[in-house]
Every structure is written in structure tokens, then in C-alpha cells.
Amino acid sequence: MTGRTRRWARHSLTRLIAVVSTVAIIVGIAAIPAYASVQLTVNTPSQSFSPNGDGQDDAISVEYCLSEGANLDIVVKDNALTPVRTLESGVSHSAGCTSVTWNGKNAGGAVVADAPYSVTFHATSATGIDDATFTTRIDTRTPGVLTTPHPGATLSGTQAFVFTPTAGFSGITNVSVDCIGQSDTPAGNGTFTASGDTSVCPEGPNSVAAHVSFTDGLGAAHSWSSPSLTVTVSNPVHAEVAGDVTPRSFSPNGDGQEDSVTVWYCVSRDSTVTAVVRNAANVVVRTLQSNASVSGAPFPVGDCRSFSNSSATVTWDGKNDANAALANGNYSI
């Protein structure tokens, strides 16, 4: 082999080694595994709450999930991102979902001012870090007050209610009041009012309250009930034949088919009931019940049996008090 040939061979070998080394380096980089970082997610939708001590929405619980075990810092911040309360600091959590609760108080134990706040989450694990934020607002105002009826009032017949919203409180979608009714449209002066039949409530003392549905400024739906007040319901006893009992004929001829007629009826409270059959001349021809004790329950007028769970019945076999069959004709019970 000449000197020129040897130099060419050495040069070719050097280039081959360089190419092989480059390939080996490239393959080595591609083989490095990629690790996924910890993932932290908040599942609770943004919403307000009202830590005013009335037992309704006094705290907020926020559900969050971790893709793997991590240490958590959970801090409440005001609208200027200044910390007002540390709920957790470096607390170790396993993978999965759980929740944290804030009662609306700062580090000193005082309820913070009505304003927007955020609950911030910072997760640190062996694979990395992740952050999440829950947005809320504190609003300690109540939706309003039930101004009619007044405590101690006596309710009878058709009764109206008036609910007056708190000044500046918006988002009310429905107001219902026990024993009376409901309204989903405010009047011209902003109050909610409606009338209803008080016979749906038991006789005597009753507790009534306004039940309010509203949507907060963050788009979340809420329900709230006003303090209860005591009223007295006083209505005459009401008796009614069930609406599905319509005028009809029957044939008490002993053939086993429609030999009697049964009538369902309701009374609005426990009563004694007398039920009689009258002929077309309005003369009593049969007494079916005489001062019978019948259990009653409140029901709306015109809604016997479908509303009341204690409807009663009377049955007539077409005979008079002497047990003799009566002539064909029209009768009333």
C-alpha cells in the first residue's frame, strides 16, 4: 500500500468513526424518558358565600384534585393579591380529590370585608409544581325581609305576602312563602308579592318563612330562607267531593255489575261527617253516615284526593233506610 493510499484509508476511517459517534449521540438523546409534571385542578365552580352566622352559606368548600402525591400551600388572597389567611402550608397530600373549607375569616379570626377573594393552590412534588385558583366573593347581606304577613297575624282565605329585597341586592329569581304562594317577577317597586289559598296549611299556629332563589354575581345559583315567624291559620272546615268523581248512573239489579256507587271526598281537618242520599225532590231517602269521625288534611280548593292523603269514601247500594230498592231516577249524595 502506497503512502497516499494509507493516508486515504486513515482519513476514511476517521470520518466513519465520527459518523458512528454522531449517530450514537443522537440515539442516546432520543432515549431519555419524558416525565409528566404534577397536575392540580380545582373542580368547584366560582361562587360567593355569606359568613354572617345565619347558618346558610356561612363557609365555602373547594374541591381539588392531585394527579400524584404533593405538598400543598393553600392561601386566601384579597383582590390586591395580599394574603389574608393561610389554610395550609407545605401539607403533604396523596393523589386524588379532596376539599378545603374557608369560613371567611382572616388569620386573626375576624370575618373579612365584603369583597372578591381568591383561594390559591400551589402544589410541589418530585416531578414539578402546579398552581390553581378558585375565585369567590364574600357578601354578608341577606337577600331581604318578609314584610307581610306580620308575626302574630291571623291568616284566612286568600292571603297575600310581600318580600322586600335588601337595597342593591340583585339576582333574585323566585320567592315562595309557606301557606301562601310564590312569585318570580318583582313588582314595580322591586318587591315580590303573590296571593294564595291559606287552607293548604293546618289550622292553628304555623311557622312561615320566605324561601328565596337567586344567582350571585359569579353566576352561581343559591337558595336562602328568611327567619320564620309564627302566624295563626283560621279557616272554616272545607268538604269536597274528589274531582275525578263525576255524575254517573249505576244499576243495583243484583247482576254483580255496577250494583253500587262509591264516592270519594275530603275534609280539610278532622271532622264529623253526615252523608245522606236525596231524591229529585230533595227528600232524604238514605243516611250513609251520621256524625262519623273522619280524618282530614289541608288541601287546595278543587284539588281533593290528588293533594290529600286521607280521602274518605261512602258507598250506596241503591236502597233506602228500610233496605228497599228505590225506583229508577236521579239522586244526589
Solvent accessible surface area in square Angstrom, and as a share of the most:
residue,aa,sasa,rsa
1,M,152,0.68
2,T,90,0.52
3,G,27,0.26
4,R,193,0.70
5,T,57,0.33
6,R,114,0.42
7,R,140,0.51
8,W,172,0.60
9,A,39,0.31
10,R,141,0.51
11,H,109,0.49
12,S,41,0.27
13,L,104,0.52
14,T,89,0.52
15,R,155,0.56
16,L,106,0.53
17,I,100,0.51
18,A,55,0.43
19,V,88,0.51
20,V,88,0.51
21,S,52,0.33
22,T,71,0.41
23,V,80,0.46
24,A,60,0.46
25,I,111,0.56
26,I,108,0.55
27,V,93,0.53
28,G,41,0.40
29,I,116,0.59
30,A,88,0.68
31,A,77,0.59
32,I,124,0.63
33,P,88,0.55
34,A,106,0.82
35,Y,179,0.68
36,A,86,0.67
37,S,52,0.33
38,V,3,0.02
39,Q,118,0.52
40,L,8,0.04
41,T,73,0.42
42,V,39,0.22
43,N,76,0.39
44,T,26,0.15
45,P,96,0.60
46,S,43,0.28
47,Q,44,0.19
48,S,11,0.07
49,F,5,0.02
50,S,17,0.11
51,P,13,0.08
52,N,54,0.28
53,G,68,0.66
54,D,58,0.30
55,G,67,0.64
56,Q,50,0.22
57,D,64,0.33
58,D,40,0.21
59,A,46,0.35
60,I,10,0.05
61,S,62,0.40
62,V,2,0.01
63,E,74,0.33
64,Y,2,0.01
65,C,20,0.12
66,L,8,0.04
67,S,64,0.42
68,E,47,0.21
69,G,39,0.38
70,A,7,0.06
71,N,72,0.37
72,L,0,0.00
73,D,49,0.25
74,I,0,0.00
75,V,28,0.16
76,V,0,0.00
77,K,53,0.23
78,D,38,0.20
79,N,116,0.60
80,A,82,0.64
81,L,124,0.62
82,T,72,0.42
83,P,83,0.52
84,V,31,0.18
85,R,66,0.24
86,T,76,0.44
87,L,37,0.18
88,E,34,0.15
89,S,84,0.54
90,G,46,0.45
91,V,63,0.36
92,S,88,0.57
93,H,40,0.18
94,S,94,0.60
95,A,60,0.47
96,G,36,0.35
97,C,82,0.49
98,T,62,0.36
99,S,61,0.40
100,V,16,0.09
101,T,74,0.43
102,W,4,0.01
103,N,58,0.30
104,G,0,0.00
105,K,74,0.31
106,N,47,0.24
107,A,90,0.70
108,G,74,0.71
109,G,45,0.44
110,A,54,0.42
111,V,66,0.38
112,V,17,0.10
113,A,75,0.58
114,D,64,0.33
115,A,28,0.22
116,P,43,0.27
117,Y,15,0.06
118,S,15,0.10
119,V,1,0.00
120,T,28,0.16
121,F,2,0.01
122,H,60,0.27
123,A,0,0.00
124,T,61,0.35
125,S,20,0.13
126,A,112,0.87
127,T,58,0.34
128,G,26,0.25
129,I,104,0.53
130,D,42,0.22
131,D,85,0.44
132,A,19,0.15
133,T,81,0.47
134,F,4,0.02
135,T,58,0.34
136,T,1,0.00
137,R,101,0.37
138,I,0,0.00
139,D,28,0.15
140,T,42,0.25
141,R,99,0.36
142,T,51,0.29
143,P,3,0.02
144,G,9,0.08
145,V,84,0.48
146,L,14,0.07
147,T,50,0.29
148,T,40,0.23
149,P,3,0.02
150,H,118,0.53
151,P,99,0.62
152,G,63,0.60
153,A,30,0.23
154,T,88,0.51
155,L,1,0.01
156,S,58,0.37
157,G,35,0.34
158,T,105,0.61
159,Q,40,0.18
160,A,41,0.32
161,F,0,0.00
162,V,43,0.25
163,F,0,0.00
164,T,49,0.28
165,P,30,0.19
166,T,44,0.25
167,A,95,0.74
168,G,72,0.69
169,F,25,0.10
170,S,88,0.57
171,G,32,0.31
172,I,24,0.12
173,T,72,0.42
174,N,38,0.20
175,V,0,0.00
176,S,32,0.21
177,V,6,0.03
178,D,50,0.26
179,C,16,0.10
180,I,10,0.05
181,G,28,0.27
182,Q,118,0.52
183,S,13,0.09
184,D,97,0.50
185,T,94,0.54
186,P,70,0.44
187,A,44,0.34
188,G,92,0.88
189,N,120,0.62
190,G,31,0.29
191,T,18,0.10
192,F,8,0.03
193,T,61,0.36
194,A,23,0.18
195,S,67,0.44
196,G,13,0.12
197,D,48,0.25
198,T,0,0.00
199,S,15,0.09
200,V,47,0.27
201,C,15,0.09
202,P,77,0.48
203,E,65,0.29
204,G,19,0.18
205,P,111,0.70
206,N,20,0.11
207,S,78,0.50
208,V,1,0.00
209,A,5,0.04
210,A,0,0.00
211,H,68,0.30
212,V,2,0.01
213,S,44,0.28
214,F,25,0.11
215,T,53,0.31
216,D,19,0.10
217,G,84,0.81
218,L,69,0.34
219,G,56,0.54
220,A,18,0.14
221,A,92,0.72
222,H,21,0.10
223,S,85,0.55
224,W,20,0.07
225,S,39,0.25
226,S,9,0.06
227,P,111,0.70
228,S,79,0.51
229,L,24,0.12
230,T,76,0.44
231,V,1,0.00
232,T,54,0.32
233,V,1,0.01
234,S,54,0.35
235,N,18,0.09
236,P,113,0.71
237,V,73,0.42
238,H,53,0.23
239,A,70,0.54
240,E,32,0.14
241,V,73,0.42
242,A,2,0.02
243,G,63,0.61
244,D,97,0.50
245,V,38,0.22
246,T,86,0.50
247,P,139,0.88
248,R,143,0.52
249,S,94,0.61
250,F,42,0.17
251,S,46,0.30
252,P,60,0.38
253,N,104,0.53
254,G,67,0.65
255,D,77,0.40
256,G,66,0.64
257,Q,121,0.54
258,E,104,0.47
259,D,41,0.21
260,S,48,0.31
261,V,18,0.10
262,T,48,0.28
263,V,17,0.10
264,W,84,0.30
265,Y,18,0.07
266,C,2,0.01
267,V,6,0.04
268,S,13,0.09
269,R,85,0.31
270,D,106,0.55
271,S,26,0.17
272,T,93,0.54
273,V,25,0.14
274,T,76,0.44
275,A,14,0.11
276,V,32,0.19
277,V,0,0.00
278,R,87,0.32
279,N,45,0.23
280,A,93,0.72
281,A,77,0.60
282,N,100,0.51
283,V,83,0.48
284,V,65,0.37
285,V,26,0.15
286,R,52,0.19
287,T,54,0.31
288,L,37,0.18
289,Q,39,0.18
290,S,79,0.51
291,N,109,0.56
292,A,30,0.23
293,S,104,0.67
294,V,18,0.10
295,S,76,0.49
296,G,19,0.18
297,A,28,0.22
298,P,32,0.20
299,F,1,0.00
300,P,34,0.21
301,V,95,0.55
302,G,59,0.57
303,D,51,0.27
304,C,7,0.04
305,R,85,0.31
306,S,95,0.61
307,F,95,0.39
308,S,8,0.05
309,N,156,0.80
310,S,39,0.25
311,S,39,0.25
312,A,21,0.16
313,T,60,0.35
314,V,10,0.06
315,T,72,0.42
316,W,9,0.03
317,D,50,0.26
318,G,4,0.04
319,K,69,0.29
320,N,38,0.19
321,D,98,0.51
322,A,85,0.66
323,N,103,0.53
324,A,47,0.36
325,A,78,0.60
326,L,45,0.22
327,A,78,0.60
328,N,161,0.82
329,G,56,0.54
330,N,125,0.64
331,Y,67,0.25
332,S,61,0.39
333,I,78,0.40
